[in-house]
Amino acid sequence: TFLLTTEPRGEDSLLAASDWQTPGRPTNVASVTPPGEVGAFPFSIRAPDSLGTYTQSFGLVEVFVAWFGDDLGQADDAVKLTVHVVEPTQTGADRCQIPVVPPEDERKVSRGAVTGLGCAAVRIGAKTRGTGGCALIVVAMAAAAVRRRGA
């Protein structure tokens, strides 16, 4: 299961970091996740060189099977990451800190529901623009989302 950019699907992202698999595909699920359980998709981001607000939408896909949104009826912009690129601060206090394990309340989600981002808005205020931040997208994995068409 992969995390890909959406709006439009698979388009290169302005937030793509060097560790992304492609500029439109940040990461795979972090570990094997049975149906109905919560999967994590940690990845880094790179702030664009220009100040401003950048929004990137993401969706899940099971390669050669289906986009999760197609089977579950979720909009392609159901999971969004908004990054505010601001002038640098002296302390670096604008950096987002995201737990590796989602809080307990984020693990209790309905089948196929997207719980959202570990940090919905990331303010990047590094000493030089073009430096990174972090994101953690947490979703519930659903068996229905990966069944083959016509199955």
C-alpha positions as a Markdown table, in Angstrom:
| # | Residue | x | y | z |
|---|---|---|---|---|
| 1 | Thr | 0.0 | 0.0 | 0.0 |
| 2 | Phe | 1.4 | 3.4 | -1.1 |
| 3 | Leu | 0.7 | 7.0 | -0.2 |
| 4 | Leu | 0.5 | 9.1 | -3.4 |
| 5 | Thr | -0.3 | 12.7 | -4.1 |
| 6 | Thr | -3.8 | 13.6 | -5.3 |
| 7 | Glu | -5.5 | 16.7 | -6.8 |
| 8 | Pro | -4.5 | 15.4 | -9.4 |
| 9 | Arg | -3.5 | 11.9 | -8.7 |
| 10 | Gly | 0.2 | 11.1 | -8.8 |
| 11 | Glu | 1.3 | 14.7 | -9.7 |
| 12 | Asp | 4.8 | 15.8 | -8.6 |
| 13 | Ser | 4.6 | 17.7 | -5.3 |
| 14 | Leu | 6.3 | 20.9 | -4.4 |
| 15 | Leu | 6.9 | 19.4 | -1.0 |
| 16 | Ala | 8.8 | 16.3 | -2.3 |
| 17 | Ala | 11.9 | 15.5 | -0.3 |
| 18 | Ser | 14.9 | 13.5 | -1.4 |
| 19 | Asp | 13.8 | 10.4 | 0.4 |
| 20 | Trp | 10.5 | 10.1 | -1.5 |
| 21 | Gln | 10.2 | 7.2 | -3.8 |
| 22 | Thr | 9.1 | 9.5 | -6.6 |
| 23 | Pro | 8.1 | 13.2 | -6.5 |
| 24 | Gly | 4.5 | 12.0 | -6.4 |
| 25 | Arg | 4.9 | 9.0 | -4.1 |
| 26 | Pro | 6.3 | 9.8 | -0.6 |
| 27 | Thr | 6.2 | 6.4 | 1.1 |
| 28 | Asn | 4.7 | 3.0 | 1.6 |
| 29 | Val | 2.9 | 1.8 | 4.7 |
| 30 | Ala | 5.4 | 1.6 | 7.6 |
| 31 | Ser | 4.6 | -2.0 | 8.4 |
| 32 | Val | 2.2 | -4.9 | 7.5 |
| 33 | Thr | -1.2 | -3.7 | 8.5 |
| 34 | Pro | -4.1 | -6.2 | 8.7 |
| 35 | Pro | -7.6 | -5.1 | 7.5 |
| 36 | Gly | -9.3 | -2.9 | 10.1 |
| 37 | Glu | -6.1 | -1.9 | 11.8 |
| 38 | Val | -4.3 | 1.5 | 11.6 |
| 39 | Gly | -1.3 | 2.0 | 9.3 |
| 40 | Ala | 1.2 | 4.8 | 9.5 |
| 41 | Phe | 2.9 | 6.5 | 6.5 |
| 42 | Pro | 5.7 | 8.6 | 7.9 |
| 43 | Phe | 7.6 | 10.8 | 5.4 |
| 44 | Ser | 9.7 | 14.0 | 5.3 |
| 45 | Ile | 8.9 | 17.1 | 3.4 |
| 46 | Arg | 11.0 | 19.8 | 1.8 |
| 47 | Ala | 9.8 | 23.4 | 2.0 |
| 48 | Pro | 9.6 | 25.2 | -1.3 |
| 49 | Asp | 12.1 | 28.1 | -1.7 |
| 50 | Ser | 9.4 | 30.8 | -1.8 |
| 51 | Leu | 7.5 | 32.0 | 1.3 |
| 52 | Gly | 3.9 | 31.1 | 1.3 |
| 53 | Thr | 1.3 | 28.5 | 2.0 |
| 54 | Tyr | 1.4 | 25.2 | 0.2 |
| 55 | Thr | -1.3 | 22.5 | 0.4 |
| 56 | Gln | -0.8 | 18.9 | -0.8 |
| 57 | Ser | -3.5 | 16.2 | -0.8 |
| 58 | Phe | -2.7 | 12.5 | -0.5 |
| 59 | Gly | -4.5 | 9.3 | -1.1 |
| 60 | Leu | -3.8 | 5.6 | -0.7 |
| 61 | Val | -3.5 | 3.1 | -3.5 |
| 62 | Glu | -2.9 | -0.7 | -3.6 |
| 63 | Val | -0.8 | -1.0 | -6.7 |
| 64 | Phe | -2.4 | -2.8 | -9.6 |
| 65 | Val | -5.6 | -3.1 | -7.6 |
| 66 | Ala | -7.4 | 0.2 | -6.7 |
| 67 | Trp | -7.2 | 3.6 | -5.1 |
| 68 | Phe | -8.7 | 3.4 | -1.6 |
| 69 | Gly | -10.9 | 6.4 | -2.4 |
| 70 | Asp | -12.6 | 4.7 | -5.4 |
| 71 | Asp | -13.9 | 1.8 | -3.2 |
| 72 | Leu | -14.6 | 3.8 | 0.0 |
| 73 | Gly | -16.0 | 6.9 | -1.6 |
| 74 | Gln | -13.5 | 9.2 | 0.0 |
| 75 | Ala | -12.6 | 12.4 | -1.9 |
| 76 | Asp | -9.1 | 12.7 | -3.2 |
| 77 | Asp | -8.5 | 15.7 | -0.9 |
| 78 | Ala | -9.6 | 13.8 | 2.3 |
| 79 | Val | -6.1 | 14.0 | 3.6 |
| 80 | Lys | -4.3 | 17.3 | 3.3 |
| 81 | Leu | -1.0 | 18.6 | 4.5 |
| 82 | Thr | -0.7 | 22.4 | 4.7 |
| 83 | Val | 2.8 | 23.9 | 5.0 |
| 84 | His | 3.4 | 27.5 | 5.8 |
| 85 | Val | 6.9 | 28.6 | 4.7 |
| 86 | Val | 7.8 | 31.6 | 6.9 |
| 87 | Glu | 10.9 | 33.6 | 7.7 |
| 88 | Pro | 13.4 | 31.9 | 9.9 |
| 89 | Thr | 13.3 | 32.0 | 13.6 |
| 90 | Gln | 16.2 | 32.0 | 16.0 |
| 91 | Thr | 15.0 | 29.0 | 18.0 |
| 92 | Gly | 13.6 | 26.8 | 15.3 |
| 93 | Ala | 10.4 | 26.6 | 17.4 |
| 94 | Asp | 8.2 | 26.5 | 14.3 |
| 95 | Arg | 9.3 | 23.0 | 13.5 |
| 96 | Cys | 6.6 | 20.3 | 13.8 |
| 97 | Gln | 7.2 | 17.5 | 16.2 |
| 98 | Ile | 5.2 | 14.4 | 15.4 |
| 99 | Pro | 5.0 | 11.2 | 17.5 |
| 100 | Val | 6.0 | 8.0 | 15.8 |
| 101 | Val | 3.1 | 6.2 | 17.3 |
| 102 | Pro | -0.3 | 7.9 | 16.9 |
| 103 | Pro | -2.1 | 8.8 | 20.1 |
| 104 | Glu | -4.5 | 6.2 | 21.4 |
| 105 | Asp | -7.6 | 8.2 | 20.4 |
| 106 | Glu | -6.3 | 8.2 | 16.8 |
| 107 | Arg | -6.1 | 4.4 | 16.7 |
| 108 | Lys | -9.9 | 4.0 | 17.4 |
| 109 | Val | -11.3 | 4.8 | 14.0 |
| 110 | Ser | -14.1 | 3.4 | 11.9 |
| 111 | Arg | -13.2 | 1.0 | 9.1 |
| 112 | Gly | -11.7 | 2.9 | 6.2 |
| 113 | Ala | -11.8 | 6.3 | 7.9 |
| 114 | Val | -8.9 | 8.7 | 7.5 |
| 115 | Thr | -7.9 | 10.0 | 10.8 |
| 116 | Gly | -5.9 | 12.8 | 9.4 |
| 117 | Leu | -2.4 | 14.2 | 10.0 |
| 118 | Gly | -0.2 | 14.0 | 13.0 |
| 119 | Cys | 0.3 | 17.7 | 12.4 |
| 120 | Ala | -2.3 | 19.3 | 10.1 |
| 121 | Ala | -0.3 | 22.5 | 9.6 |
| 122 | Val | 3.5 | 22.6 | 9.5 |
| 123 | Arg | 5.3 | 25.8 | 9.9 |
| 124 | Ile | 8.8 | 25.7 | 8.5 |
| 125 | Gly | 11.1 | 28.5 | 9.6 |
| 126 | Ala | 14.5 | 27.1 | 9.1 |
| 127 | Lys | 17.7 | 29.2 | 8.7 |
| 128 | Thr | 17.5 | 28.6 | 5.0 |
| 129 | Arg | 14.5 | 27.9 | 2.8 |
| 130 | Gly | 14.3 | 24.6 | 1.2 |
| 131 | Thr | 14.9 | 22.6 | 4.4 |
| 132 | Gly | 12.6 | 19.9 | 5.6 |
| 133 | Gly | 9.9 | 19.0 | 8.1 |
| 134 | Cys | 8.0 | 15.9 | 8.9 |
| 135 | Ala | 4.6 | 14.5 | 8.5 |
| 136 | Leu | 2.8 | 11.4 | 9.7 |
| 137 | Ile | -0.4 | 10.3 | 8.0 |
| 138 | Val | -2.5 | 7.8 | 9.9 |
| 139 | Val | -5.3 | 5.8 | 8.3 |
| 140 | Ala | -7.4 | 2.8 | 9.0 |
| 141 | Met | -6.8 | 0.0 | 6.5 |
| 142 | Ala | -9.9 | -1.6 | 5.1 |
| 143 | Ala | -10.1 | -4.9 | 3.3 |
| 144 | Ala | -12.8 | -3.5 | 1.0 |
| 145 | Ala | -10.4 | -0.9 | -0.2 |
| 146 | Val | -8.0 | -3.3 | -1.8 |
| 147 | Arg | -10.3 | -5.9 | -3.4 |
| 148 | Arg | -9.9 | -6.4 | -7.1 |
| 149 | Arg | -12.5 | -4.9 | -9.3 |
| 150 | Gly | -15.3 | -7.3 | -10.1 |
| 151 | Ala | -14.3 | -9.6 | -7.2 |
